[in-house]
């Protein structure tokens, strides 16, 4: 359910439009006590992006005058098994349990006959993928600043026995256009996982998949591999494992050696290389944890800790 930003526009008339749905009242699916919401409480402002199952809008919440993000998931775009497994509800259930300043805030989930509507905090700086297109690649300093925040959020998720399973550029949102402050979003692939438990189903975005995910036997350490790929792409501006087909890319990921990946960032400091090397350890049992990665010595420069 990852959302890829494709365009951004405002209503040319300058007028806001009431979001339309069936005449029935919406059912509010929420996980904490709050007032009953209706879709008529929201006025659409901007189209933000489109994903596999629907679109994302920015919208004004009339009762509070706050701007929020409204993710619309079309039911007719979901398979019977997806509806039956209540995966959409799981995304909201996960988000409702989270309270961290580097993770997108969840407000509520609405449902009518045709769609699910997930309402979250709005980040107005776009995502890392969009910024990468403008910059071509990030500086080492900016990469470390962002990765410190990502790892802090991932450590929090893992402490809550949650694996994100879709860490990628497009799911790291920037709070504004003038800073590197981020929040992790899109928990459509997230899953609860108990200590010692392994997951079997392959889930996530192909280029960021850990070798053990492709082999369908993995733990929360798969998120750390994705973080390593994220850092690598930010530093180089290039996806490390490319191929003419999904099967070829999967084979490359299965057989890739850590040193082959690290060779791509030979121009950065030893500390940054060491962090990425530890995140891209092919043996998941030896791979660094989110906590250890977040405390890596590369985040300390001239006795100043990157916050």
Secondary structure as a PSIPRED ss2 file (coil, helix, strand):
# PSIPRED VFORMAT (PSIPRED V4.0)

   1 X C   1.000  0.000  0.000
   2 X C   1.000  0.000  0.000
   3 X E   0.000  0.000  1.000
   4 X E   0.000  0.000  1.000
   5 X C   1.000  0.000  0.000
   6 X C   1.000  0.000  0.000
   7 X C   1.000  0.000  0.000
   8 X C   1.000  0.000  0.000
   9 X E   0.000  0.000  1.000
  10 X E   0.000  0.000  1.000
  11 X C   1.000  0.000  0.000
  12 X C   1.000  0.000  0.000
  13 X C   1.000  0.000  0.000
  14 X C   1.000  0.000  0.000
  15 X C   1.000  0.000  0.000
  16 X C   1.000  0.000  0.000
  17 X E   0.000  0.000  1.000
  18 X E   0.000  0.000  1.000
  19 X C   1.000  0.000  0.000
  20 X C   1.000  0.000  0.000
  21 X C   1.000  0.000  0.000
  22 X C   1.000  0.000  0.000
  23 X C   1.000  0.000  0.000
  24 X C   1.000  0.000  0.000
  25 X C   1.000  0.000  0.000
  26 X C   1.000  0.000  0.000
  27 X E   0.000  0.000  1.000
  28 X E   0.000  0.000  1.000
  29 X E   0.000  0.000  1.000
  30 X C   1.000  0.000  0.000
  31 X C   1.000  0.000  0.000
  32 X C   1.000  0.000  0.000
  33 X C   1.000  0.000  0.000
  34 X C   1.000  0.000  0.000
  35 X C   1.000  0.000  0.000
  36 X C   1.000  0.000  0.000
  37 X C   1.000  0.000  0.000
  38 X C   1.000  0.000  0.000
  39 X H   0.000  1.000  0.000
  40 X H   0.000  1.000  0.000
  41 X H   0.000  1.000  0.000
  42 X E   0.000  0.000  1.000
  43 X E   0.000  0.000  1.000
  44 X E   0.000  0.000  1.000
  45 X E   0.000  0.000  1.000
  46 X E   0.000  0.000  1.000
  47 X E   0.000  0.000  1.000
  48 X E   0.000  0.000  1.000
  49 X E   0.000  0.000  1.000
  50 X E   0.000  0.000  1.000
  51 X E   0.000  0.000  1.000
  52 X C   1.000  0.000  0.000
  53 X C   1.000  0.000  0.000
  54 X E   0.000  0.000  1.000
  55 X E   0.000  0.000  1.000
  56 X E   0.000  0.000  1.000
  57 X E   0.000  0.000  1.000
  58 X E   0.000  0.000  1.000
  59 X E   0.000  0.000  1.000
  60 X E   0.000  0.000  1.000
  61 X E   0.000  0.000  1.000
  62 X C   1.000  0.000  0.000
  63 X C   1.000  0.000  0.000
  64 X C   1.000  0.000  0.000
  65 X C   1.000  0.000  0.000
  66 X E   0.000  0.000  1.000
  67 X E   0.000  0.000  1.000
  68 X E   0.000  0.000  1.000
  69 X E   0.000  0.000  1.000
  70 X E   0.000  0.000  1.000
  71 X E   0.000  0.000  1.000
  72 X E   0.000  0.000  1.000
  73 X E   0.000  0.000  1.000
  74 X E   0.000  0.000  1.000
  75 X H   0.000  1.000  0.000
  76 X H   0.000  1.000  0.000
  77 X H   0.000  1.000  0.000
  78 X C   1.000  0.000  0.000
  79 X C   1.000  0.000  0.000
  80 X H   0.000  1.000  0.000
  81 X H   0.000  1.000  0.000
  82 X H   0.000  1.000  0.000
  83 X H   0.000  1.000  0.000
  84 X H   0.000  1.000  0.000
  85 X H   0.000  1.000  0.000
  86 X C   1.000  0.000  0.000
  87 X H   0.000  1.000  0.000
  88 X H   0.000  1.000  0.000
  89 X H   0.000  1.000  0.000
  90 X H   0.000  1.000  0.000
  91 X H   0.000  1.000  0.000
  92 X H   0.000  1.000  0.000
  93 X H   0.000  1.000  0.000
  94 X H   0.000  1.000  0.000
  95 X H   0.000  1.000  0.000
  96 X H   0.000  1.000  0.000
  97 X C   1.000  0.000  0.000
  98 X C   1.000  0.000  0.000
  99 X C   1.000  0.000  0.000
 100 X C   1.000  0.000  0.000
 101 X C   1.000  0.000  0.000
 102 X C   1.000  0.000  0.000
 103 X E   0.000  0.000  1.000
 104 X C   1.000  0.000  0.000
 105 X C   1.000  0.000  0.000
 106 X E   0.000  0.000  1.000
 107 X E   0.000  0.000  1.000
 108 X E   0.000  0.000  1.000
 109 X E   0.000  0.000  1.000
 110 X E   0.000  0.000  1.000
 111 X E   0.000  0.000  1.000
 112 X C   1.000  0.000  0.000
 113 X C   1.000  0.000  0.000
 114 X C   1.000  0.000  0.000
 115 X E   0.000  0.000  1.000
 116 X E   0.000  0.000  1.000
 117 X E   0.000  0.000  1.000
 118 X E   0.000  0.000  1.000
 119 X E   0.000  0.000  1.000
 120 X E   0.000  0.000  1.000
 121 X E   0.000  0.000  1.000
 122 X C   1.000  0.000  0.000
 123 X C   1.000  0.000  0.000
 124 X C   1.000  0.000  0.000
 125 X C   1.000  0.000  0.000
 126 X C   1.000  0.000  0.000
 127 X E   0.000  0.000  1.000
 128 X H   0.000  1.000  0.000
 129 X H   0.000  1.000  0.000
 130 X H   0.000  1.000  0.000
 131 X H   0.000  1.000  0.000
 132 X H   0.000  1.000  0.000
 133 X H   0.000  1.000  0.000
 134 X H   0.000  1.000  0.000
 135 X H   0.000  1.000  0.000
 136 X C   1.000  0.000  0.000
 137 X C   1.000  0.000  0.000
 138 X C   1.000  0.000  0.000
 139 X C   1.000  0.000  0.000
 140 X H   0.000  1.000  0.000
 141 X H   0.000  1.000  0.000
 142 X H   0.000  1.000  0.000
 143 X H   0.000  1.000  0.000
 144 X H   0.000  1.000  0.000
 145 X H   0.000  1.000  0.000
 146 X H   0.000  1.000  0.000
 147 X H   0.000  1.000  0.000
 148 X H   0.000  1.000  0.000
 149 X H   0.000  1.000  0.000
 150 X H   0.000  1.000  0.000
 151 X H   0.000  1.000  0.000
 152 X H   0.000  1.000  0.000
 153 X H   0.000  1.000  0.000
 154 X H   0.000  1.000  0.000
 155 X H   0.000  1.000  0.000
 156 X H   0.000  1.000  0.000
 157 X H   0.000  1.000  0.000
 158 X H   0.000  1.000  0.000
 159 X H   0.000  1.000  0.000
 160 X C   1.000  0.000  0.000
 161 X C   1.000  0.000  0.000
 162 X E   0.000  0.000  1.000
 163 X E   0.000  0.000  1.000
 164 X C   1.000  0.000  0.000
 165 X C   1.000  0.000  0.000
 166 X C   1.000  0.000  0.000
 167 X C   1.000  0.000  0.000
 168 X C   1.000  0.000  0.000
 169 X H   0.000  1.000  0.000
 170 X H   0.000  1.000  0.000
 171 X H   0.000  1.000  0.000
 172 X E   0.000  0.000  1.000
 173 X E   0.000  0.000  1.000
 174 X E   0.000  0.000  1.000
 175 X C   1.000  0.000  0.000
 176 X C   1.000  0.000  0.000
 177 X C   1.000  0.000  0.000
 178 X C   1.000  0.000  0.000
 179 X C   1.000  0.000  0.000
 180 X C   1.000  0.000  0.000
 181 X C   1.000  0.000  0.000
 182 X E   0.000  0.000  1.000
 183 X E   0.000  0.000  1.000
 184 X E   0.000  0.000  1.000
 185 X C   1.000  0.000  0.000
 186 X C   1.000  0.000  0.000
 187 X C   1.000  0.000  0.000
 188 X C   1.000  0.000  0.000
 189 X C   1.000  0.000  0.000
 190 X C   1.000  0.000  0.000
 191 X E   0.000  0.000  1.000
 192 X E   0.000  0.000  1.000
 193 X C   1.000  0.000  0.000
 194 X C   1.000  0.000  0.000
 195 X C   1.000  0.000  0.000
 196 X C   1.000  0.000  0.000
 197 X C   1.000  0.000  0.000
 198 X C   1.000  0.000  0.000
 199 X E   0.000  0.000  1.000
 200 X C   1.000  0.000  0.000
 201 X C   1.000  0.000  0.000
 202 X C   1.000  0.000  0.000
 203 X C   1.000  0.000  0.000
 204 X C   1.000  0.000  0.000
 205 X C   1.000  0.000  0.000
 206 X H   0.000  1.000  0.000
 207 X H   0.000  1.000  0.000
 208 X H   0.000  1.000  0.000
 209 X C   1.000  0.000  0.000
 210 X C   1.000  0.000  0.000
 211 X H   0.000  1.000  0.000
 212 X H   0.000  1.000  0.000
 213 X H   0.000  1.000  0.000
 214 X H   0.000  1.000  0.000
 215 X C   1.000  0.000  0.000
 216 X C   1.000  0.000  0.000
 217 X C   1.000  0.000  0.000
 218 X E   0.000  0.000  1.000
 219 X C   1.000  0.000  0.000
 220 X C   1.000  0.000  0.000
 221 X H   0.000  1.000  0.000
 222 X H   0.000  1.000  0.000
 223 X H   0.000  1.000  0.000
 224 X H   0.000  1.000  0.000
 225 X H   0.000  1.000  0.000
 226 X H   0.000  1.000  0.000
 227 X H   0.000  1.000  0.000
 228 X H   0.000  1.000  0.000
 229 X H   0.000  1.000  0.000
 230 X H   0.000  1.000  0.000
 231 X H   0.000  1.000  0.000
 232 X H   0.000  1.000  0.000
 233 X H   0.000  1.000  0.000
 234 X H   0.000  1.000  0.000
 235 X H   0.000  1.000  0.000
 236 X H   0.000  1.000  0.000
 237 X C   1.000  0.000  0.000
 238 X C   1.000  0.000  0.000
 239 X C   1.000  0.000  0.000
 240 X C   1.000  0.000  0.000
 241 X C   1.000  0.000  0.000
 242 X C   1.000  0.000  0.000
 243 X C   1.000  0.000  0.000
 244 X C   1.000  0.000  0.000
 245 X C   1.000  0.000  0.000
 246 X H   0.000  1.000  0.000
 247 X H   0.000  1.000  0.000
 248 X H   0.000  1.000  0.000
 249 X H   0.000  1.000  0.000
 250 X H   0.000  1.000  0.000
 251 X H   0.000  1.000  0.000
 252 X H   0.000  1.000  0.000
 253 X H   0.000  1.000  0.000
 254 X H   0.000  1.000  0.000
 255 X H   0.000  1.000  0.000
 256 X C   1.000  0.000  0.000
 257 X C   1.000  0.000  0.000
 258 X H   0.000  1.000  0.000
 259 X H   0.000  1.000  0.000
 260 X H   0.000  1.000  0.000
 261 X H   0.000  1.000  0.000
 262 X H   0.000  1.000  0.000
 263 X H   0.000  1.000  0.000
 264 X H   0.000  1.000  0.000
 265 X H   0.000  1.000  0.000
 266 X C   1.000  0.000  0.000
 267 X C   1.000  0.000  0.000
 268 X C   1.000  0.000  0.000
 269 X C   1.000  0.000  0.000
 270 X H   0.000  1.000  0.000
 271 X H   0.000  1.000  0.000
 272 X H   0.000  1.000  0.000
 273 X H   0.000  1.000  0.000
 274 X H   0.000  1.000  0.000
 275 X H   0.000  1.000  0.000
 276 X H   0.000  1.000  0.000
 277 X H   0.000  1.000  0.000
 278 X H   0.000  1.000  0.000
 279 X H   0.000  1.000  0.000
 280 X C   1.000  0.000  0.000
 281 X C   1.000  0.000  0.000
 282 X C   1.000  0.000  0.000
 283 X C   1.000  0.000  0.000
 284 X C   1.000  0.000  0.000
 285 X C   1.000  0.000  0.000
 286 X C   1.000  0.000  0.000
 287 X C   1.000  0.000  0.000
 288 X C   1.000  0.000  0.000
 289 X C   1.000  0.000  0.000
 290 X H   0.000  1.000  0.000
 291 X H   0.000  1.000  0.000
 292 X H   0.000  1.000  0.000
 293 X H   0.000  1.000  0.000
 294 X H   0.000  1.000  0.000
 295 X C   1.000  0.000  0.000
 296 X C   1.000  0.000  0.000
 297 X H   0.000  1.000  0.000
 298 X H   0.000  1.000  0.000
 299 X H   0.000  1.000  0.000
 300 X E   0.000  0.000  1.000
 301 X E   0.000  0.000  1.000
 302 X C   1.000  0.000  0.000
 303 X C   1.000  0.000  0.000
 304 X E   0.000  0.000  1.000
 305 X E   0.000  0.000  1.000
 306 X C   1.000  0.000  0.000
 307 X C   1.000  0.000  0.000
